[in-house]
């Protein structure tokens, strides 16, 4: 039997999922196959609707090597494991004459811990464990969630939190799950043989394709002990998110509340002298955190440095004591000890990292009205880490609808630790970028409108002219508007004002309901508008007539006082580069490309992306940002845009009326 061609395999897979073959998908599959064959790396931009998951799954399955697919969102993980992979494997089985296994793998805290469920969770105030089911009132939300988890535990095969529907609160889940540091280990746990997390790891070891998330991929790269099985091919979907997810995993945090919890957990397990040392250090740290420290700490203030060293030394003493003592009077002493050790180790590691003062770290102080004060430390850049850990031993494919920033892949490539495309040299990863386009006809389906006549936006200033423009656009569109704002304060102010001005168009505001409910309600009523900030720029998929106007209030540059972004910008400048373009403009371009991508989600979609910030048309960097967006028809003529929106609205209403009449006739 001759080996099937890639095009035959792709055709079989596309047919199996009920899709349509697209030239971009075929081009992507060819590029992925080539990269895997020659062991090189690939950045591939595939627009919405390309069918990129099959574009990488088919060549990966055909090659037969062990593959890890890492995604940023739960929705895509579910799509891959529940829809794309089962159908693709079934379709390719007769052609490949084998049936590749696949599995999902997440971090340990995503799985139900049977030890916690049956033995209880350590509490802070007293020694030992307490029964969360007895302590939570059955009528409370917490009590109801925990009872539902207990019932679910008897029937679930995976123990995966995301398989529990409807879900439960983070507070409830924390009572029945453990982090990797808190886990007793399968060999020491009475429930080790039944452990859901261990079972998931075993399935992953045996599978040919492992679907995971960016965070676990980052942990695998950062921490010494491997979390993922050895693999020959890594595919990173939603790759525009990777740098921020890796940065998040590599960021350490210290808060007074966190330190005090560690003190309480350790106090009953070590002698009084050592416990008092940690308590005294915690009190000194808490006093200093109540002071108004500046944002970024380029140098650690002397008194804070002493407090952190005291915290580090006291934590080290507790860690040594916890390893040397045993107290059989403490109920399930190993579990209590393990949680205390995990809490104190975190305090030690973050304190030591900050006091060491690496030039490659950024330290800053934050104060939130709700969460209080925190001290944070993050890497100045993760590019070196990614270059060393990600690209050294495997072929890597990174894909997204937004990787080509300012017209090429070099900006995103640099953030990943890659030299400019085509560069050669010892230790320089070989890669290329491919843009396979989109099945959508952007110039005919969408308009990019820049409100050039508006005043230049000032930071946190009132923008009456912008609200006037937004009102007129929504009225022309008949609602149907997704408002993407650069801050929650701006979104709230706009929603409050426009609810008064145009009450006939309901305005939903992020935070007033769950994101899922907001998107569902937005999609259900074409007259409705949805306003919000960051997660809406990337998390909304509403094809059809409910989303025909996407508005960005201004270019989403990072705030000038953002400690990490400003430090990264300065580092680029000190190295002789353009910090603004490399950091701030690239950040804004990625977000704008994602935001603009909310408009056209299907071949029949029509509409306008309106940017209410004149700088996109007038500033020197405007052309760089526009080159990062879909190739919409571009205009600064507001009157023309309002006429177009009114025509699109009328066509949508006519189509809805015809559909309603057809349903009535059918009934």
TAHU-V621815 format. One line per field, one symbol per residue. psi: psi as a letter, one per 30 degrees, with the letter a starting at -180 (. if undefined). Layout:
psi->???
This chain:
psi->klkkleeeeeeeeeeeggakkkeeeeeeeeeeeeeeeggalkjjkjlkffhfefffeeeeeeeglkkkjklfkeeeeeeeefdeeeeeeeefeeefhljklllkklleffkkjeeeeeflkkleellalljfeefkkffleeeeeeeeeeeefffkfegkeffjklllleeeeffgllleefkfkeffkfgefgkeeeeeeeeeeflekkkaleeeeeeeeelekkeklklfkkkjlhfffeeeeeeeegklkkleeeeeeeeeefegflleeeeeeeeeeeeeeeeefflilldkjekkkeeeeeeeeeeeeeeeeeeeeefflkjffkkheeeeeeeeeeeeeeeeeeeeeefehkfglkklklkkeefaklklklkekgeeeeeefefeglkkkkllfifjkgflfeeeeefggklkkfkllkgjkkllkkjgalfkieffflkjkkifflkkklkglkieeeeeeeeeeeeefhbhkjjjlfleeeeeeeeeeffeeiffjkjkkkfflleeeeeeeeffjffklkkabeffffgkiilaffifjkkkelkillkfgjeeeeeeeeeeefggajeeeedeeeeeeeeeeeefffejflffklakjkjhjffffflefeeeeeffllhlkklgjeeeeeeeeeeeeeeeeeeeeeeeeeeeee.
